[in-house]
């Protein structure tokens, strides 16, 4: 989940408009909150625009048990276009019940969820005590290990603890992705060392983004893209409600910085996403 949402300064508009100014490029949106109320008026339209932009589908994130239930319903209505996840966000770790919530998340993996999460650590807002965040995160990593599912990780200003927990999980065979990745490089290197992926969002199109080396650091076969919609709309739509179709801007920015063809990179990203989530 975007930090914009947590800070209470979310997108100002919810129009979902804006045709691409370039040909379609292939991608899968690896992280979107498409089942949330921001899309209640035009969810089908957002999926149509995703396809028109070249998108092959979207991973709908269940960052809470309630969100996961909505994501599951959406995925069941759109098989082959939408997949879903289930987890507990670190902001909500204070209310995490090891028995109730872990059982529900694990059951979701057997009901068709493609990943655990979004889960992780957020020491920027500290909406939940850090010890409870680590407990909830550890339990969800263990669920991913038991079920063979991937894990979608949110991390902010918790580099040291995230490195330790990701390294241990990866060495135990857990597959995962650092979502909405913004660095630093040592965190990426630790994740890559255990076979994990890094997913970039529209943030990399912002004028303030200047870490081009980070965009080149991630090997091509470990790259994902995401919208994190309805948050973090890319330039030129910043300030609007974000949507999955606009991953195309993020992909093109990655291709530009890396000096590669966007269609070729997009095909790799689609393959990476299918491989990680076993789609």
C-alpha positions in Angstrom: 0.0 0.0 0.0 1.3 3.4 -0.9 2.6 5.7 1.8 0.4 8.4 0.2 -2.7 6.6 1.4 -1.2 6.2 4.9 -0.4 9.8 5.1 -3.9 10.8 4.3 -2.8 12.8 1.2 -4.2 10.6 -1.5 -5.0 11.4 -5.1 -7.2 14.4 -5.7 -9.2 13.0 -8.6 -10.9 9.7 -9.4 -11.6 10.0 -13.1 -9.6 7.1 -14.5 -9.2 9.0 -17.8 -6.2 9.6 -20.0 -5.4 7.6 -23.1 -1.7 6.6 -23.6 0.2 8.8 -26.0 2.3 5.8 -27.3 1.7 2.3 -28.6 0.7 -0.5 -26.1 3.5 -2.3 -24.3 3.2 -5.7 -22.6 3.1 -5.8 -18.8 1.3 -7.3 -15.8 0.4 -4.9 -13.0 1.9 -6.8 -10.1 0.3 -4.7 -7.3 -3.0 -2.8 -7.4 -5.8 -2.2 -4.9 -8.4 -2.7 -7.6 -11.0 -4.1 -5.2 -11.1 -0.9 -3.1 -13.9 1.7 -3.2 -11.9 4.0 -5.5 -12.8 1.8 -8.4 -16.4 1.1 -7.5 -17.7 3.3 -10.4 -15.5 2.1 -13.2 -13.7 -1.1 -12.2 -14.7 -2.9 -15.5 -13.5 0.2 -17.4 -10.2 0.1 -15.6 -9.7 -3.5 -16.7 -10.7 -2.6 -20.3 -8.1 0.2 -20.3 -5.5 -2.2 -18.8 -5.9 -4.5 -21.8 -5.9 -1.6 -24.3 -2.6 -0.4 -22.9 -1.1 -3.8 -23.5 -1.6 -5.2 -20.0 -1.9 -9.0 -19.5 -3.6 -8.8 -16.1 -3.3 -7.4 -12.6 -2.5 -8.8 -9.1 -5.2 -7.4 -6.8 -3.8 -7.0 -3.3 -5.6 -8.0 -0.2 -3.8 -6.0 2.5 -6.4 -7.0 5.1 -8.7 -10.0 5.4 -11.6 -7.8 4.3 -9.7 -6.5 1.3 -8.6 -10.1 0.4 -12.3 -11.2 0.4 -13.1 -8.4 -2.1 -10.0 -9.2 -4.2 -11.0 -12.9 -4.3 -14.5 -12.0 -5.5 -13.1 -9.8 -8.2 -10.6 -12.4 -9.4 -13.4 -15.0 -9.5 -15.4 -12.7 -11.8 -12.4 -12.1 -14.1 -10.4 -15.3 -14.3 -7.2 -14.9 -16.3 -7.3 -11.1 -15.9 -7.2 -10.7 -12.2 -5.4 -12.7 -9.5 -5.5 -12.0 -5.7 -3.5 -12.0 -2.5 -4.2 -12.1 1.2 -2.2 -10.7 4.1 -2.0 -8.2 6.9 -0.3 -4.9 6.3 2.3 -3.7 8.9 0.1 -0.7 9.7 -2.5 -3.2 11.1 -0.1 -5.5 12.9 -1.2 -4.1 16.3 -4.5 -5.9 15.7 -3.0 -9.1 14.3 -4.2 -12.3 15.9 -1.7 -15.1 15.4 -4.4 -17.8 15.5 -7.3 -16.1 13.7 -5.4 -14.2 11.1 -2.7 -16.7 10.3 -5.3 -19.4 9.8 -7.4 -17.2 7.5 -4.3 -16.2 5.4 -3.2 -19.8 5.0 -6.7 -20.9 4.1 -6.7 -18.2 1.4 -3.6 -19.7 -0.2 -5.5 -23.0 -0.6 -8.5 -21.1 -2.0 -6.5 -19.7 -4.9 -4.6 -16.6 -3.6 -1.3 -16.3 -5.5 0.7 -14.6 -2.7 0.8 -13.7 0.9 0.6 -10.0 1.5 1.0 -7.2 1.4 2.9 -7.6 4.6 6.2 -6.3 6.0 7.6 -3.5 8.1 6.9 0.2 8.2 9.0 2.1 10.7 8.2 5.5 9.1 4.7 5.7 10.4 4.9 3.2 13.2 1.2 2.7 13.2 1.8 -0.6 15.0 4.6 -1.4 17.5 7.7 -2.7 15.8 7.8 -5.9 17.7 4.2 -6.7 16.6 5.1 -5.8 13.0 8.0 -8.3 13.1 5.8 -11.0 14.6 3.1 -10.5 11.9 5.6 -10.4 9.2 7.5 -13.5 10.4 4.2 -15.5 10.6 3.3 -14.5 7.1 6.7 -15.5 5.8 6.2 -18.8 7.4 2.8 -19.2 5.7 4.5 -18.5 2.4 7.1 -21.2 3.1 4.5 -23.8 4.1 2.2 -23.2 1.2 4.8 -22.5 -1.5 3.3 -19.1 -2.3 5.2 -15.9 -3.0 5.1 -13.0 -0.5 4.5 -9.3 -1.3 6.6 -7.1 1.0 6.1 -3.5 2.0 9.1 -2.0 3.7 9.8 1.6 4.7 12.6 2.9 6.8 13.2 -0.7 8.2 16.1 -1.6 6.0 18.2 -3.6 8.6 15.3 -5.7 9.9 13.9 -6.3 6.4 17.3 -7.5 5.2 17.6 -10.0 8.0 14.0 -11.3 7.6 14.1 -11.5 3.8 17.5 -13.2 3.8 16.3 -15.8 6.3 13.1 -16.4 4.4 14.8 -16.6 1.1 17.3 -19.1 2.4 14.4 -21.2 3.6 13.0 -21.2 0.1 10.5 -18.4 0.2 10.0 -16.4 -3.0 9.0 -12.8 -2.9 9.0 -9.2 -4.2 9.9 -5.9 -2.6 6.9 -3.9 -3.8 7.0 -0.2 -4.7 10.8 -0.4 -4.4 12.7 2.7 -3.7 16.0 1.5 -2.3 18.5 1.5 -0.9 20.7 -0.6 -3.0 21.9 -2.9 -0.1 18.3 -4.0 0.4 17.9 -4.8 -3.3 21.2 -6.7 -3.2 20.1 -8.8 -0.2 16.8 -9.6 -1.8 18.4 -10.5 -5.2 20.9 -12.7 -3.4 18.1 -15.1 -2.3 16.3 -14.9 -5.7 13.7 -12.3 -4.9 12.3 -9.6 -7.2 12.0 -5.8 -7.0 8.9 -4.0 -8.3 8.9 -0.4 -9.5 5.9 2.0 -9.4 5.1 5.3 -10.9 7.4 7.0 -8.4 10.2 6.5 -10.8 8.6 8.9 -13.2 8.4 11.8 -10.7 10.8 14.7 -11.2 12.3 14.2 -7.7 13.4 10.6 -8.6 17.1 10.8 -9.3 18.5 7.4 -8.5 18.9 6.1 -12.0 21.6 3.7 -10.9 18.9 1.8 -8.8 16.8 1.4 -12.0 19.8 -0.2 -13.7 20.9 -2.3 -10.7 18.1 -4.9 -10.8 18.7 -7.7 -13.3 16.2 -7.9 -16.1 15.0 -11.2 -14.9 14.1 -9.8 -11.5 12.2 -6.8 -12.6 8.4 -6.2 -12.0 6.2 -3.2 -12.5 3.2 -2.1 -10.5 0.7 0.7 -10.3 -0.1 0.5 -6.5 -3.3 2.1 -7.7 -5.2 4.1 -6.7 -2.1 5.7 -5.4 1.1 7.1 -6.9 -0.1 7.9 -10.4 2.8 8.4 -12.8 3.7 11.5 -14.7 1.8 12.8 -16.7 -1.2 11.8 -14.5 0.2 12.6 -11.1 -2.5 14.0 -8.8 -5.2 11.8 -10.5 -6.5 8.5 -9.2 -4.0 5.9 -10.5 -5.0 2.8 -12.4 -3.4 -0.4 -13.7 -3.1 0.8 -17.3 -0.7 3.4 -16.3 2.0 0.8 -15.5 2.9 1.4 -19.1 4.5 4.7 -18.2 6.6 3.1 -15.5 7.7 0.4 -17.9 8.7 2.9 -20.6 10.7 4.9 -18.0 12.5 1.8 -17.0 13.3 0.9 -20.6 14.5 4.4 -21.3 16.9 4.5 -18.4 18.2 1.0 -19.1 18.5 1.7 -22.8 16.4 -1.1 -24.0 13.3 -1.6 -26.2 10.1 -1.2 -24.1 8.2 -4.0 -25.8 11.1 -6.4 -25.3 11.4 -5.4 -21.6 7.7 -5.7 -21.2 7.7 -9.2 -22.4 10.4 -10.1 -19.9 8.4 -8.4 -17.1 5.3 -10.4 -18.0 7.4 -13.6 -17.9 8.9 -12.6 -14.5 5.5 -11.9 -13.0 4.0 -15.2 -14.2 7.1 -17.0 -12.8 7.0 -15.4 -9.4 3.3 -15.8 -8.8 3.0 -19.1 -10.7 0.2 -17.7 -12.9 
